[in-house]
Amino acid sequence: MDDTSRELPFLSNIGLMLTYKCTIACPHCIVEAGPHRTEEMPLEECLAWIDQARTYRDGHIKGLALTGGEPFYDVEKLSRISEYGQSLGFIVSAVTNAFWASSKDIAMSILSDLPAIRMISISTDAYHQKFIPFDRVRNLVWAALELGRFYNIAVCTDSKDDPEFRKIMNDVTALCDEDRVRVTITFPVGRAQKRAHRFHYRTSPEPTSGACSMASSPVIYPDGKVSACIGPVLTLPPDHPLFLGNLQEETLQEILDRAEVNPVLHAIRVWGPQKLVSHLKQHGLEAILPGEYICDCLCDVCYRLLSDKRIVDALEDIMEDTHTRQLLAYARLYYLNESTMIGRYPMDTAESVDRIDADTCLGAESIARKEVNKST
Amino acid sequence: MPPIGGSSRVVIPKRFLEMFLKEPRFVLDPAPGLWPVDIRILREGMLEKLMADKQFAANFDVMVVPKAGR
């Protein structure tokens, strides 16, 4: 799959973290979910936020991803929420650890009772399998196939060389095509922080390169806070640019409209967090940069940068620069076919003399005709 | 934020364009957590919308084929 075809358009999907409750308490869980947790998204607020998501830009948000914790902890609530989402025209997906799929019949029965869930994402790895046998994943995949539901399997590891990880990957790829499997790096945040010394990370003085597609899908937490993604930055205090706002204080439209022109967020989407590192270096701020990064882990770059207040302040200053914002605005247009920042950061008259018609020059990386508001 | 919608022609400044051409973008799967809806489901909907366009349906057929190498 090429890079653009695997990406969802910005804000076309939104996540709802329904609960911190989970049937198990995995040692790698960044949100520290578990049976002892009590925080849940109140049903009435959840439905009201789904309403707001539906009206945002007249239906721009297409997908509703239900996550946790374990959303299947309360199947009745999951049913209400997923059906309400579907009734408003959303494509609903849900994440699960498959604890409930104790037999094929039970997996079939529960999934049949949740017809609104079009896609299911199953988490299984060495951590989950200490509590949940792989047979339950098999049962759920079987039921999903029987019912014609999309599914994928997420496997987390701190080392792709770990024999246990390799065995799980063998089991998983025997069950389904590789393009349904997502491998992620265990991140030393939350409960995993206590085990960080046991992880076998490779590190590098240079940050991982690559754009981040997950920053296109914001997540609402049970208390109404909205984060640009579900990565480890969600555990940071809310004074960094990937914290988008709080639905207890603002509407979803206000929060997402601001996200549309959030320069740090879009630099991460267009180029990746290593671009932020480049900006800081160009401004002579190497001394405050992290000394090392976990290899192949974009989240680590964002987390290390945004957990340092000096870096956050410096990035905010750098991103105020008109040239930097113009570059970002045109990069969004070129790479992602997104024009919403162009009107806000137009080029000056002298610059406009030295320009090339995008229609004739962009080739395959961007479409020819761009939509922008004439009034801008 | 600027309102969204309407249309006009947009050009990319040459110095930016040259920069972008030298820097192909690539995307990494991040870790961990929520996986949004599969883009293939969104495409189903887009295809349905496309086929519902009478003018399109009258003039085109849509054929789904495997990608090269698969």
Interface residues (C-beta under 8 A of the other chain):
Chain A: M1 D3 S5 R6 E7 L8 S12 N13 G15 M17 I30 R57 K62 G63 L64 A65 T67 I91 V92 S93 V95 R118 M119 S121 F150 N152 A154 C156 R182 V183 T184 I185 T186 F187 T208 S209 G210 A211 C212 S213 M214 S217 V219 C229 I230 G231 D257 R258 E260 V261 V270 W271 G272 D296 C297 L298 C299 Q326 L327 Y330 A331 L333 Y334 Y335 S339 T340 I342 G343 R344 M347 E351 S352 D354 R355 I356 D357 A358 D359 C361 L362 E365 R369 K370 E371 V372 N373 K374 S375 T376
Chain B: M1 P2 P3 I4 G5 G6 S7 S8 R9 V10 V11 I12 P13 K14 R15 F16 L17 M19 F20 E23 P24 R25 F26 V27 L28 D29 P30 A31 P32 G33 L34 W35 P36 V37 D38 I39 R40 I41 L42 G45 K67
